[in-house]
Amino acid sequence: MIVDEVCDTAPILQGKRGTLMEEILCMEHITKQFGSVFANRDINLEVRRGV
C-alpha cells in the first residue's frame, strides 16, 4: 500500500444536530496494487470521531 500524504491538521467540524466531529484519521492519495492490477488508486480516507 502506498500513502503519499497524511493530513497535518485535525479540524473539529460541527456535524448534524450540533455535534462536534473531530477528525481522527486522514490519509490522501492511497493506492493498493497487486502486480499490474490496482485494487484502488488515488483514494482519500477521512474518519471522524463518532458520538
PyMOL Python script that loads the backbone (N, CA, C, O; Angstrom):
from pymol import cmd

cmd.read_pdbstr("""\
ATOM      1  N   MET A   1       0.845  -1.167   0.000  1.00  0.00           N
ATOM      2  CA  MET A   1       0.000   0.000   0.000  1.00  0.00           C
ATOM      3  C   MET A   1       0.891   1.231   0.000  1.00  0.00           C
ATOM      4  O   MET A   1       1.893   1.277   0.713  1.00  0.00           O
ATOM      5  N   ILE A   2       0.532   2.218  -0.791  1.00  0.00           N
ATOM      6  CA  ILE A   2       1.287   3.459  -0.885  1.00  0.00           C
ATOM      7  C   ILE A   2       0.411   4.590  -0.372  1.00  0.00           C
ATOM      8  O   ILE A   2      -0.723   4.755  -0.821  1.00  0.00           O
ATOM      9  N   VAL A   3       0.932   5.369   0.566  1.00  0.00           N
ATOM     10  CA  VAL A   3       0.226   6.548   1.060  1.00  0.00           C
ATOM     11  C   VAL A   3       1.151   7.732   0.854  1.00  0.00           C
ATOM     12  O   VAL A   3       2.220   7.799   1.461  1.00  0.00           O
ATOM     13  N   ASP A   4       0.747   8.670   0.000  1.00  0.00           N
ATOM     14  CA  ASP A   4       1.585   9.829  -0.289  1.00  0.00           C
ATOM     15  C   ASP A   4       1.582  10.860   0.828  1.00  0.00           C
ATOM     16  O   ASP A   4       2.619  11.447   1.138  1.00  0.00           O
ATOM     17  N   GLU A   5       0.436  11.079   1.426  1.00  0.00           N
ATOM     18  CA  GLU A   5       0.317  12.133   2.417  1.00  0.00           C
ATOM     19  C   GLU A   5      -0.561  11.684   3.565  1.00  0.00           C
ATOM     20  O   GLU A   5      -1.493  10.899   3.384  1.00  0.00           O
ATOM     21  N   VAL A   6      -0.255  12.187   4.743  1.00  0.00           N
ATOM     22  CA  VAL A   6      -1.131  12.063   5.895  1.00  0.00           C
ATOM     23  C   VAL A   6      -1.451  13.488   6.308  1.00  0.00           C
ATOM     24  O   VAL A   6      -0.547  14.316   6.422  1.00  0.00           O
ATOM     25  N   CYS A   7      -2.716  13.784   6.531  1.00  0.00           N
ATOM     26  CA  CYS A   7      -3.117  15.161   6.826  1.00  0.00           C
ATOM     27  C   CYS A   7      -2.414  15.676   8.077  1.00  0.00           C
ATOM     28  O   CYS A   7      -2.253  14.946   9.055  1.00  0.00           O
ATOM     29  N   ASP A   8      -2.001  16.926   8.037  1.00  0.00           N
ATOM     30  CA  ASP A   8      -1.307  17.545   9.159  1.00  0.00           C
ATOM     31  C   ASP A   8      -2.259  18.038  10.229  1.00  0.00           C
ATOM     32  O   ASP A   8      -1.939  17.986  11.417  1.00  0.00           O
ATOM     33  N   THR A   9      -3.404  18.506   9.829  1.00  0.00           N
ATOM     34  CA  THR A   9      -4.321  19.117  10.783  1.00  0.00           C
ATOM     35  C   THR A   9      -5.451  18.170  11.119  1.00  0.00           C
ATOM     36  O   THR A   9      -5.777  17.270  10.346  1.00  0.00           O
ATOM     37  N   ALA A  10      -6.038  18.377  12.265  1.00  0.00           N
ATOM     38  CA  ALA A  10      -7.197  17.604  12.687  1.00  0.00           C
ATOM     39  C   ALA A  10      -8.296  18.577  13.082  1.00  0.00           C
ATOM     40  O   ALA A  10      -8.518  18.806  14.271  1.00  0.00           O
ATOM     41  N   PRO A  11      -8.989  19.155  12.104  1.00  0.00           N
ATOM     42  CA  PRO A  11     -10.004  20.147  12.425  1.00  0.00           C
ATOM     43  C   PRO A  11     -11.207  19.530  13.129  1.00  0.00           C
ATOM     44  O   PRO A  11     -11.524  18.357  12.928  1.00  0.00           O
ATOM     45  N   ILE A  12     -11.858  20.316  13.936  1.00  0.00           N
ATOM     46  CA  ILE A  12     -13.094  19.899  14.587  1.00  0.00           C
ATOM     47  C   ILE A  12     -14.224  20.611  13.868  1.00  0.00           C
ATOM     48  O   ILE A  12     -14.284  21.840  13.862  1.00  0.00           O
ATOM     49  N   LEU A  13     -15.115  19.846  13.266  1.00  0.00           N
ATOM     50  CA  LEU A  13     -16.216  20.404  12.496  1.00  0.00           C
ATOM     51  C   LEU A  13     -17.528  20.147  13.200  1.00  0.00           C
ATOM     52  O   LEU A  13     -17.663  19.182  13.952  1.00  0.00           O
ATOM     53  N   GLN A  14     -18.485  21.003  12.956  1.00  0.00           N
ATOM     54  CA  GLN A  14     -19.805  20.814  13.541  1.00  0.00           C
ATOM     55  C   GLN A  14     -20.644  19.976  12.600  1.00  0.00           C
ATOM     56  O   GLN A  14     -20.842  20.332  11.438  1.00  0.00           O
ATOM     57  N   GLY A  15     -21.134  18.859  13.113  1.00  0.00           N
ATOM     58  CA  GLY A  15     -21.942  17.959  12.304  1.00  0.00           C
ATOM     59  C   GLY A  15     -23.421  18.227  12.476  1.00  0.00           C
ATOM     60  O   GLY A  15     -23.824  19.265  13.000  1.00  0.00           O
ATOM     61  N   LYS A  16     -24.209  17.292  12.034  1.00  0.00           N
ATOM     62  CA  LYS A  16     -25.660  17.392  12.173  1.00  0.00           C
ATOM     63  C   LYS A  16     -26.036  17.418  13.649  1.00  0.00           C
ATOM     64  O   LYS A  16     -25.352  16.834  14.489  1.00  0.00           O
ATOM     65  N   ARG A  17     -27.117  18.094  13.945  1.00  0.00           N
ATOM     66  CA  ARG A  17     -27.627  18.214  15.316  1.00  0.00           C
ATOM     67  C   ARG A  17     -26.656  18.922  16.243  1.00  0.00           C
ATOM     68  O   ARG A  17     -26.761  18.773  17.461  1.00  0.00           O
ATOM     69  N   GLY A  18     -25.710  19.690  15.704  1.00  0.00           N
ATOM     70  CA  GLY A  18     -24.811  20.490  16.522  1.00  0.00           C
ATOM     71  C   GLY A  18     -23.693  19.729  17.204  1.00  0.00           C
ATOM     72  O   GLY A  18     -23.007  20.294  18.055  1.00  0.00           O
ATOM     73  N   THR A  19     -23.481  18.451  16.857  1.00  0.00           N
ATOM     74  CA  THR A  19     -22.411  17.681  17.485  1.00  0.00           C
ATOM     75  C   THR A  19     -21.064  18.055  16.870  1.00  0.00           C
ATOM     76  O   THR A  19     -20.982  18.383  15.686  1.00  0.00           O
ATOM     77  N   LEU A  20     -20.022  18.001  17.676  1.00  0.00           N
ATOM     78  CA  LEU A  20     -18.680  18.272  17.176  1.00  0.00           C
ATOM     79  C   LEU A  20     -18.075  16.975  16.672  1.00  0.00           C
ATOM     80  O   LEU A  20     -18.149  15.942  17.337  1.00  0.00           O
ATOM     81  N   MET A  21     -17.474  17.038  15.483  1.00  0.00           N
ATOM     82  CA  MET A  21     -16.913  15.841  14.872  1.00  0.00           C
ATOM     83  C   MET A  21     -15.425  16.057  14.645  1.00  0.00           C
ATOM     84  O   MET A  21     -15.029  16.734  13.697  1.00  0.00           O
ATOM     85  N   GLU A  22     -14.610  15.487  15.506  1.00  0.00           N
ATOM     86  CA  GLU A  22     -13.162  15.633  15.405  1.00  0.00           C
ATOM     87  C   GLU A  22     -12.614  14.636  14.393  1.00  0.00           C
ATOM     88  O   GLU A  22     -12.948  13.451  14.430  1.00  0.00           O
ATOM     89  N   GLU A  23     -11.782  15.121  13.502  1.00  0.00           N
ATOM     90  CA  GLU A  23     -11.128  14.250  12.534  1.00  0.00           C
ATOM     91  C   GLU A  23     -10.030  13.479  13.263  1.00  0.00           C
ATOM     92  O   GLU A  23      -9.123  14.086  13.832  1.00  0.00           O
ATOM     93  N   ILE A  24     -10.103  12.147  13.250  1.00  0.00           N
ATOM     94  CA  ILE A  24      -9.104  11.352  13.960  1.00  0.00           C
ATOM     95  C   ILE A  24      -8.142  10.633  13.029  1.00  0.00           C
ATOM     96  O   ILE A  24      -7.090  10.161  13.461  1.00  0.00           O
ATOM     97  N   LEU A  25      -8.501  10.548  11.741  1.00  0.00           N
ATOM     98  CA  LEU A  25      -7.617   9.922  10.767  1.00  0.00           C
ATOM     99  C   LEU A  25      -7.880  10.527   9.397  1.00  0.00           C
ATOM    100  O   LEU A  25      -9.029  10.660   8.976  1.00  0.00           O
ATOM    101  N   CYS A  26      -6.810  10.890   8.707  1.00  0.00           N
ATOM    102  CA  CYS A  26      -6.946  11.435   7.365  1.00  0.00           C
ATOM    103  C   CYS A  26      -5.746  10.971   6.541  1.00  0.00           C
ATOM    104  O   CYS A  26      -4.598  11.255   6.882  1.00  0.00           O
ATOM    105  N   MET A  27      -6.026  10.256   5.456  1.00  0.00           N
ATOM    106  CA  MET A  27      -4.973   9.794   4.553  1.00  0.00           C
ATOM    107  C   MET A  27      -5.379  10.171   3.141  1.00  0.00           C
ATOM    108  O   MET A  27      -6.549  10.054   2.777  1.00  0.00           O
ATOM    109  N   GLU A  28      -4.423  10.621   2.345  1.00  0.00           N
ATOM    110  CA  GLU A  28      -4.719  11.069   0.991  1.00  0.00           C
ATOM    111  C   GLU A  28      -3.847  10.344  -0.020  1.00  0.00           C
ATOM    112  O   GLU A  28      -2.713   9.969   0.278  1.00  0.00           O
ATOM    113  N   HIS A  29      -4.383  10.149  -1.215  1.00  0.00           N
ATOM    114  CA  HIS A  29      -3.671   9.554  -2.346  1.00  0.00           C
ATOM    115  C   HIS A  29      -3.216   8.121  -2.043  1.00  0.00           C
ATOM    116  O   HIS A  29      -2.060   7.767  -2.274  1.00  0.00           O
ATOM    117  N   ILE A  30      -4.135   7.305  -1.524  1.00  0.00           N
ATOM    118  CA  ILE A  30      -3.842   5.907  -1.176  1.00  0.00           C
ATOM    119  C   ILE A  30      -3.975   5.045  -2.428  1.00  0.00           C
ATOM    120  O   ILE A  30      -4.947   5.169  -3.173  1.00  0.00           O
ATOM    121  N   THR A  31      -3.003   4.177  -2.654  1.00  0.00           N
ATOM    122  CA  THR A  31      -3.045   3.240  -3.776  1.00  0.00           C
ATOM    123  C   THR A  31      -2.673   1.849  -3.273  1.00  0.00           C
ATOM    124  O   THR A  31      -1.691   1.688  -2.548  1.00  0.00           O
ATOM    125  N   LYS A  32      -3.458   0.846  -3.659  1.00  0.00           N
ATOM    126  CA  LYS A  32      -3.151  -0.555  -3.348  1.00  0.00           C
ATOM    127  C   LYS A  32      -3.111  -1.303  -4.667  1.00  0.00           C
ATOM    128  O   LYS A  32      -4.063  -1.275  -5.446  1.00  0.00           O
ATOM    129  N   GLN A  33      -1.982  -1.975  -4.905  1.00  0.00           N
ATOM    130  CA  GLN A  33      -1.762  -2.622  -6.195  1.00  0.00           C
ATOM    131  C   GLN A  33      -1.259  -4.046  -5.984  1.00  0.00           C
ATOM    132  O   GLN A  33      -0.423  -4.291  -5.113  1.00  0.00           O
ATOM    133  N   PHE A  34      -1.767  -4.983  -6.781  1.00  0.00           N
ATOM    134  CA  PHE A  34      -1.310  -6.369  -6.783  1.00  0.00           C
ATOM    135  C   PHE A  34      -0.745  -6.652  -8.167  1.00  0.00           C
ATOM    136  O   PHE A  34      -1.497  -6.906  -9.108  1.00  0.00           O
ATOM    137  N   GLY A  35       0.566  -6.609  -8.291  1.00  0.00           N
ATOM    138  CA  GLY A  35       1.186  -6.755  -9.604  1.00  0.00           C
ATOM    139  C   GLY A  35       0.780  -5.593 -10.489  1.00  0.00           C
ATOM    140  O   GLY A  35       1.036  -4.435 -10.159  1.00  0.00           O
ATOM    141  N   SER A  36       0.149  -5.898 -11.608  1.00  0.00           N
ATOM    142  CA  SER A  36      -0.293  -4.832 -12.502  1.00  0.00           C
ATOM    143  C   SER A  36      -1.762  -4.463 -12.286  1.00  0.00           C
ATOM    144  O   SER A  36      -2.304  -3.618 -12.999  1.00  0.00           O
ATOM    145  N   VAL A  37      -2.412  -5.106 -11.290  1.00  0.00           N
ATOM    146  CA  VAL A  37      -3.826  -4.864 -11.017  1.00  0.00           C
ATOM    147  C   VAL A  37      -3.970  -3.912  -9.830  1.00  0.00           C
ATOM    148  O   VAL A  37      -3.405  -4.150  -8.763  1.00  0.00           O
ATOM    149  N   PHE A  38      -4.731  -2.833 -10.025  1.00  0.00           N
ATOM    150  CA  PHE A  38      -4.980  -1.871  -8.959  1.00  0.00           C
ATOM    151  C   PHE A  38      -6.265  -2.232  -8.224  1.00  0.00           C
ATOM    152  O   PHE A  38      -7.329  -2.321  -8.837  1.00  0.00           O
ATOM    153  N   ALA A  39      -6.172  -2.441  -6.904  1.00  0.00           N
ATOM    154  CA  ALA A  39      -7.366  -2.650  -6.087  1.00  0.00           C
ATOM    155  C   ALA A  39      -8.054  -1.308  -5.864  1.00  0.00           C
ATOM    156  O   ALA A  39      -9.283  -1.227  -5.886  1.00  0.00           O
ATOM    157  N   ASN A  40      -7.276  -0.267  -5.651  1.00  0.00           N
ATOM    158  CA  ASN A  40      -7.768   1.107  -5.628  1.00  0.00           C
ATOM    159  C   ASN A  40      -6.617   2.024  -6.004  1.00  0.00           C
ATOM    160  O   ASN A  40      -5.447   1.675  -5.846  1.00  0.00           O
ATOM    161  N   ARG A  41      -6.964   3.187  -6.498  1.00  0.00           N
ATOM    162  CA  ARG A  41      -5.934   4.099  -6.985  1.00  0.00           C
ATOM    163  C   ARG A  41      -6.296   5.527  -6.604  1.00  0.00           C
ATOM    164  O   ARG A  41      -7.358   6.034  -6.967  1.00  0.00           O
ATOM    165  N   ASP A  42      -5.396   6.163  -5.868  1.00  0.00           N
ATOM    166  CA  ASP A  42      -5.511   7.577  -5.523  1.00  0.00           C
ATOM    167  C   ASP A  42      -6.827   7.907  -4.815  1.00  0.00           C
ATOM    168  O   ASP A  42      -7.571   8.789  -5.245  1.00  0.00           O
ATOM    169  N   ILE A  43      -7.108   7.178  -3.709  1.00  0.00           N
ATOM    170  CA  ILE A  43      -8.310   7.474  -2.936  1.00  0.00           C
ATOM    171  C   ILE A  43      -7.933   8.251  -1.683  1.00  0.00           C
ATOM    172  O   ILE A  43      -6.777   8.242  -1.260  1.00  0.00           O
ATOM    173  N   ASN A  44      -8.907   8.916  -1.098  1.00  0.00           N
ATOM    174  CA  ASN A  44      -8.721   9.663   0.146  1.00  0.00           C
ATOM    175  C   ASN A  44      -9.621   9.055   1.207  1.00  0.00           C
ATOM    176  O   ASN A  44     -10.725   8.600   0.909  1.00  0.00           O
ATOM    177  N   LEU A  45      -9.148   9.047   2.447  1.00  0.00           N
ATOM    178  CA  LEU A  45      -9.902   8.486   3.566  1.00  0.00           C
ATOM    179  C   LEU A  45      -9.896   9.486   4.703  1.00  0.00           C
ATOM    180  O   LEU A  45      -8.843   9.998   5.085  1.00  0.00           O
ATOM    181  N   GLU A  46     -11.074   9.765   5.242  1.00  0.00           N
ATOM    182  CA  GLU A  46     -11.207  10.682   6.363  1.00  0.00           C
ATOM    183  C   GLU A  46     -12.154  10.045   7.374  1.00  0.00           C
ATOM    184  O   GLU A  46     -13.285   9.697   7.035  1.00  0.00           O
ATOM    185  N   VAL A  47     -11.696   9.892   8.615  1.00  0.00           N
ATOM    186  CA  VAL A  47     -12.504   9.273   9.670  1.00  0.00           C
ATOM    187  C   VAL A  47     -12.684  10.302  10.765  1.00  0.00           C
ATOM    188  O   VAL A  47     -11.726  10.929  11.216  1.00  0.00           O
ATOM    189  N   ARG A  48     -13.939  10.467  11.190  1.00  0.00           N
ATOM    190  CA  ARG A  48     -14.254  11.394  12.261  1.00  0.00           C
ATOM    191  C   ARG A  48     -14.747  10.625  13.484  1.00  0.00           C
ATOM    192  O   ARG A  48     -15.367   9.569  13.354  1.00  0.00           O
ATOM    193  N   ARG A  49     -14.469  11.155  14.657  1.00  0.00           N
ATOM    194  CA  ARG A  49     -14.880  10.536  15.910  1.00  0.00           C
ATOM    195  C   ARG A  49     -16.409  10.499  15.974  1.00  0.00           C
ATOM    196  O   ARG A  49     -17.069  11.499  15.692  1.00  0.00           O
ATOM    197  N   GLY A  50     -16.955   9.371  16.337  1.00  0.00           N
ATOM    198  CA  GLY A  50     -18.409   9.226  16.477  1.00  0.00           C
ATOM    199  C   GLY A  50     -18.898   9.715  17.829  1.00  0.00           C
ATOM    200  O   GLY A  50     -18.112  10.002  18.732  1.00  0.00           O
ATOM    201  N   VAL A  51     -20.175   9.799  17.942  1.00  0.00           N
ATOM    202  CA  VAL A  51     -20.770  10.243  19.210  1.00  0.00           C
ATOM    203  C   VAL A  51     -21.503   9.115  19.869  1.00  0.00           C
ATOM    204  O   VAL A  51     -22.070   9.294  20.947  1.00  0.00           O
TER     205      VAL A  51
END
""", "prot")
cmd.dss("prot")
cmd.show_as("cartoon", "prot")
cmd.util.cbc("prot")
cmd.orient("prot")
